[in-house]
Each structure stands twice: as structure tokens, then as C-alpha cells.
Amino acid sequence: MASLPLLTPTQLRYGLSIGLIWVLDNIAFLISSIFLDNPSALLVSRVTGALAGYFIHKKVSFKNTKKHTVRTWAKYALVWLIAYSIVLFGIEYFSTTLDIHSIIIKLAFECLVIPGNYLLLKYYVYR
């Protein structure tokens, strides 16, 4: 009896790509959070991650060879804005109600948005 692979090649590429983007995002957050408040630091880190992510996901994760279009950028920006809002809400709410460092909260919420981002990028942005 043949077994199903744990991950498809696209999911594996996405996982590796998101790992790289995640590292870039969190380095930017750690550095900027020294100088800025949480919402501003998150914005800096998300913009850094989003710019890298657009190209990495397009070329590596989903091997999309279509030209860059305003429509694709707009869809990607919408997905980014949704994820940014969820993570920002989580950081702002839980960093004020719990005695947990904001980077821990950010990491937890990032883990929550990754599956949704995959589906939105695959079936909405880069289809």
C-alpha cells in the first residue's frame, strides 16, 4: 500500500521559504523594537518580510512565472494586511494583559497565520 507524502513539493518549498522570511521578519522586529513601539516595530518587520516574501513565494514557493501585475501586488498586499492585523491585535492585546514578552506573542500568532497565508497565497494570489 502506497503512503501519501507528508508534504507536497509546493508545501515543502513554502515551509522553507517561510522559514527564511520568518527569520528576516523577526530580526527586523527585534532590532526595530529597541527603538520603536510594538506597532511600529511590527510594521517595519512586516514590510521587510512582505517585500522579501512576495518575490520568494512567487519564484520559489509557487514557481509562478507570470509577470508582476498590479492585481497580484494588490492581492498580496491584502493577504499581508490581514496577517499583519491579526498579529498586531495579538501583540497589543496579550502584551498588555499577560506578562509575556511581545516577541513570544508575535511568534505564537505568526504560527497561527501561516496555514491561512499558504492557502490564500496558493489559491488567491499566485493561482
N, C-alpha and C positions, 0 to 999 in steps of 0.2 A: 504494500500500500504506500503510495507516494505521500510525502508530507508537504504541507504548504510552507513556503519560506516565512520566517518571522517578519521580515520587511521586504517590500518590493524594492527594486533598484532606485526608484524615484524617492521612496521614503528614506532609504539609506543616505542618498545624496542630500536630501533635505535635512536629515539629522546631523550630518557632518557640517553642512553649510550653516545651520542654525547654531551649532556649537561655536564656529568661528565668529559669527555675527554677535552671539551672546557674549563672548569674551571681549570683543571690541566695545560693545554697548556698556558692559559692566566696568571696564577700565575707564571709559569716558565718564560714567556715573560716579565712580569712586573719586576721580580727580576733580570733577566739577562740583561734587558735593562738599568738598573742602571750602570752596569759595562761594557757593550759591545755596539758596534754599532748595528743599526737595523738589518742588515743581519745576524750577529752572534747571536743576541738575538732571532731572529725568528728561526734560525736553532736549537738552544738549546730548545726552546719551542716546535718546531715541532717534534724533536726527542723524547722528553719526551712524547708528545701526541701520536706519532706514536707507540711507544713501548707499551704504555698502550692501545691504540686503537686497535692494532692488536688482542690482547687477549680478550679485552672487546667485540669487534664486533664479533669475532669468536664464543665466548662462549655465550654471552648474546644476541646481536642484531640478529644474523643469526642462532644461535643454531647449528653451524657447528661442527659435531663430527668427521670429518675426521682428520687423522694425519697431523701434521705440515709438510709441504714439502717445498723444496727449491722453487718450482714453485709457491706455494701460497705466500711465502715470497716475491718473485720477483714481482709478480703481485701487491701485497700490496705496495711494495716499489715504483713501477711505478705510482700507483694512488697517493701515498704520494708526489712523486716528482712533479707531475702535479699540485696538490693543492698548494704545497709549492711555486712553481714558480709563480703561479697566485697571491698568497697573497704577495709574495716578490715584484713582479712587482708593485702591487698596493700601497704597503707601500712606496717603493722607489720613485715612480713617484709622488704620491699625497702628500707625506710629504715634497717634495721639491717645489711643485707648489702651494700648499694651506697651509694656516696657521691653520692646524688641527693636533692635537697630533697623533702620529703614532699608539697608541693603538686604537683610534677611527677608523682609516683607516683599521687597522688589523681586528677589529670586523666586519666592513662592508664587507670586502672581504671574511671573514670566512663565513658569511651568504650567500654569493653568491656561494661558492663552496660546501656547504653542500648537496644540492639536487643532484648534479653531483656525489659527493662521494658516496651517498647512492646507486645510480644506478650502479655505477662501482663496488662497493663492493658486492652488491647483485648478479649482473648478470655476473661479470667478475672474481672477486677474490674468493668469497665463494659459487659459484654455485654448 
